[in-house]
């Protein structure tokens, strides 16, 4: 109660929210007592919550030793990734993905396994009850994207369109400074796509098919019955 911790943290090994953690769009060398490596200390528009499934996938596929070695080489304290609302620079997530690809653990054909391995309910446990009570895909989607900019990341804005062009994702202008690789941008589209597939599977037992269509400044998630 004193630290406003969810008791489930004792069993899950992750803290959903700890104090006030805001996305660091201004340079910051420290967050909540943790030193931030210089190369990741700016435009921290993502969060540990966004990276959590990827890091869990890395540990599962490569083992504890390689996982710990990767985190240590990045300059982060491994405990930083216990707190889900700690901010992250998206370049760190790109480096995670590049490392997984270089190790042969991640390909275009198994991106969906990241969410499946982490369990959709676990990934979105902070808003799960809000999603669950909706019980239909449109309402669940609206609720999920309304939470993204506050709880997950601010690199991309999401707008619910409905119909076949279901959700539009538009990258913020500052993301151009990151010079993200085409390979990573493809991963981002497909990774986001798996979230909509996972939400649909959870709420409607997979009654819809989604796809990701690239646009000039982001992508559109399309839906077909």
C-alpha positions as CSV (number, residue, x, y, z in Angstrom):
1,X,0.0,0.0,0.0
2,X,2.8,2.4,0.9
3,X,4.4,2.1,-2.5
4,X,1.1,1.6,-4.4
5,X,2.3,-1.7,-5.7
6,X,0.0,-4.4,-7.1
7,X,0.5,-7.5,-5.0
8,X,0.7,-9.5,-8.2
9,X,4.2,-7.9,-8.7
10,X,5.5,-10.4,-6.1
11,X,4.6,-13.3,-8.4
12,X,5.0,-11.8,-11.9
13,X,8.4,-10.2,-11.3
14,X,7.3,-7.0,-12.9
15,X,5.9,-3.7,-11.5
16,X,3.2,-2.2,-13.7
17,X,3.5,1.3,-12.3
18,X,5.9,2.9,-9.9
19,X,5.4,6.5,-9.0
20,X,5.1,9.2,-11.7
21,X,6.9,8.1,-14.9
22,X,6.4,10.4,-17.9
23,X,7.7,9.8,-21.3
24,X,11.1,11.5,-21.6
25,X,10.8,13.6,-24.7
26,X,13.4,15.9,-23.1
27,X,16.9,14.6,-22.5
28,X,17.3,12.9,-19.1
29,X,20.4,11.1,-17.8
30,X,18.5,9.6,-14.9
31,X,15.0,8.1,-14.3
32,X,13.8,7.1,-10.9
33,X,17.3,6.6,-9.5
34,X,18.6,4.7,-12.6
35,X,21.3,6.0,-14.9
36,X,20.3,6.1,-18.5
37,X,23.0,5.3,-21.1
38,X,23.8,8.4,-23.1
39,X,22.7,6.9,-26.5
40,X,19.2,6.3,-25.1
41,X,18.8,9.4,-23.0
42,X,16.8,11.4,-25.5
43,X,13.3,11.3,-26.9
44,X,12.2,8.4,-24.7
45,X,8.8,8.0,-26.3
46,X,8.5,4.3,-25.6
47,X,8.2,2.4,-22.3
48,X,9.5,-0.8,-20.7
49,X,5.9,-2.1,-21.1
50,X,6.3,-1.8,-24.9
51,X,9.6,-3.7,-24.8
52,X,8.6,-6.3,-22.2
53,X,7.3,-9.0,-24.6
54,X,10.4,-8.6,-26.8
55,X,12.8,-8.9,-23.8
56,X,10.8,-11.9,-22.5
57,X,11.1,-13.5,-25.9
58,X,14.9,-12.8,-25.9
59,X,15.3,-14.5,-22.5
60,X,13.2,-17.5,-23.7
61,X,15.0,-18.0,-27.0
62,X,18.6,-17.1,-26.1
63,X,18.8,-18.0,-22.4
64,X,19.5,-16.0,-19.2
65,X,23.2,-15.7,-19.9
66,X,22.9,-14.0,-23.3
67,X,20.0,-11.9,-22.2
68,X,21.9,-10.6,-19.2
69,X,24.9,-10.0,-21.4
70,X,22.9,-8.0,-23.9
71,X,21.4,-5.8,-21.1
72,X,24.8,-5.3,-19.5
73,X,26.4,-4.3,-22.8
74,X,23.6,-1.8,-23.4
75,X,24.6,0.1,-20.2
76,X,21.2,-0.4,-18.4
77,X,20.7,-1.8,-15.0
78,X,18.7,-5.0,-15.5
79,X,16.3,-3.9,-12.7
80,X,15.3,-1.0,-14.9
81,X,13.2,-3.5,-16.9
82,X,11.2,-4.6,-13.9
83,X,9.3,-1.3,-13.9
84,X,6.8,-1.3,-16.8
85,X,6.2,2.4,-16.9
86,X,9.9,3.4,-17.1
87,X,10.5,5.3,-20.4
88,X,12.7,4.0,-23.2
89,X,14.2,5.3,-26.4
90,X,12.9,3.3,-29.4
91,X,16.4,2.8,-30.6
92,X,16.9,0.4,-27.7
93,X,14.0,-1.6,-29.0
94,X,15.5,-1.6,-32.5
95,X,18.8,-2.9,-31.0
96,X,16.9,-5.7,-29.3
97,X,15.2,-6.7,-32.5
98,X,18.5,-6.5,-34.5
99,X,20.2,-8.7,-31.9
100,X,17.5,-11.3,-32.0
101,X,17.7,-11.3,-35.8
102,X,21.5,-11.6,-35.8
103,X,21.2,-14.6,-33.4
104,X,18.7,-16.3,-35.7
105,X,15.9,-16.2,-33.1
106,X,13.6,-13.8,-34.9
107,X,12.4,-13.8,-38.5
108,X,9.6,-12.3,-40.5
109,X,7.7,-15.6,-40.0
110,X,7.7,-15.7,-36.2
111,X,7.1,-12.2,-35.1
112,X,3.7,-13.3,-33.8
113,X,5.4,-15.6,-31.4
114,X,6.6,-12.7,-29.3
115,X,3.1,-11.9,-28.1
116,X,2.0,-15.5,-28.0
117,X,5.0,-16.4,-25.8
118,X,4.4,-13.5,-23.4
119,X,0.7,-14.1,-23.2
120,X,-1.6,-11.3,-24.4
121,X,-3.3,-11.0,-21.0
122,X,0.1,-10.7,-19.3
123,X,1.3,-8.1,-21.8
124,X,-1.7,-5.9,-21.3
125,X,-2.4,-6.7,-17.6
126,X,-2.5,-3.0,-16.6
127,X,-5.6,-2.5,-18.8
128,X,-6.8,-6.0,-19.2
129,X,-10.0,-5.6,-17.1
130,X,-11.0,-2.6,-19.1
131,X,-10.5,-4.5,-22.3
132,X,-12.2,-7.6,-21.0
133,X,-15.5,-6.0,-20.1
134,X,-16.0,-4.7,-23.6
135,X,-16.4,-8.2,-25.1
136,X,-16.4,-6.9,-28.7
137,X,-13.5,-6.1,-30.9
138,X,-14.4,-2.5,-31.9
139,X,-14.9,-1.4,-28.3
140,X,-11.8,-3.3,-27.1
141,X,-9.7,-1.7,-29.9
142,X,-10.9,1.8,-29.1
143,X,-10.0,1.3,-25.4
144,X,-6.6,-0.2,-26.2
145,X,-5.5,2.7,-28.5
146,X,-6.9,5.3,-26.0
147,X,-4.3,3.9,-23.5
148,X,-1.3,3.8,-25.8
149,X,-0.1,7.4,-25.5
150,X,-0.3,7.3,-21.7
151,X,0.9,3.8,-20.9
152,X,2.8,2.4,-23.8
153,X,4.5,4.9,-26.2
154,X,4.2,8.3,-27.8
155,X,6.3,7.6,-30.9
156,X,3.1,6.9,-32.9
157,X,-0.4,8.1,-32.8
158,X,-3.4,5.8,-33.4
159,X,-6.8,6.7,-34.8
160,X,-9.8,4.3,-34.9
161,X,-11.3,4.5,-38.4
162,X,-13.7,1.5,-38.4
163,X,-14.7,-0.3,-41.5
164,X,-12.1,-2.1,-43.6
165,X,-9.4,0.5,-42.9
166,X,-9.6,-0.2,-39.2
167,X,-6.9,1.8,-37.4
168,X,-4.4,4.3,-38.8
169,X,-1.0,4.6,-37.2
170,X,1.0,7.8,-37.8
171,X,4.6,8.3,-36.7
172,X,5.4,11.5,-34.8
173,X,7.7,13.9,-36.7
174,X,10.5,13.5,-34.1
175,X,10.8,9.8,-35.1
176,X,12.6,10.9,-38.3
177,X,15.6,11.9,-36.2
178,X,15.9,8.2,-35.1
179,X,16.7,7.0,-38.7
180,X,15.1,3.7,-38.0
181,X,16.0,0.9,-40.4
182,X,13.5,-0.4,-43.0
183,X,13.9,-3.8,-41.4
184,X,12.9,-2.5,-38.0
185,X,10.0,-0.5,-39.4
186,X,8.7,-3.7,-41.0
187,X,9.0,-5.3,-37.7
188,X,7.0,-2.5,-36.0
189,X,4.1,-2.9,-38.4
190,X,4.0,-6.6,-38.0
191,X,4.5,-6.5,-34.2
192,X,1.6,-4.0,-33.9
193,X,-0.5,-6.2,-36.2
194,X,-0.1,-9.1,-33.7
195,X,-1.6,-7.0,-31.0
196,X,-4.9,-6.6,-32.9
197,X,-4.9,-10.3,-33.7
198,X,-4.3,-11.1,-30.1
199,X,-7.1,-8.7,-28.9
200,X,-9.5,-10.3,-31.4
201,X,-8.6,-13.8,-30.3
202,X,-9.2,-12.7,-26.7
203,X,-12.5,-11.0,-27.2
204,X,-14.1,-12.8,-30.2
205,X,-12.1,-16.1,-30.5
206,X,-10.4,-14.8,-33.7
207,X,-13.4,-14.0,-35.8
208,X,-11.5,-11.4,-38.0
209,X,-8.4,-11.2,-40.1
210,X,-6.1,-8.2,-39.9
211,X,-3.3,-7.0,-42.1
212,X,-0.9,-4.0,-42.1
213,X,-0.7,-1.7,-45.1
214,X,2.3,0.7,-45.3
215,X,1.6,4.4,-45.7
216,X,3.8,7.4,-46.2
217,X,4.0,8.3,-42.5
218,X,3.1,5.0,-40.8
219,X,0.6,2.2,-41.6
220,X,-3.0,1.2,-41.6
221,X,-4.4,-1.9,-39.9
222,X,-7.0,-3.3,-42.2
223,X,-9.8,-5.7,-41.1
224,X,-11.6,-8.3,-43.1
225,X,-14.3,-10.7,-41.8
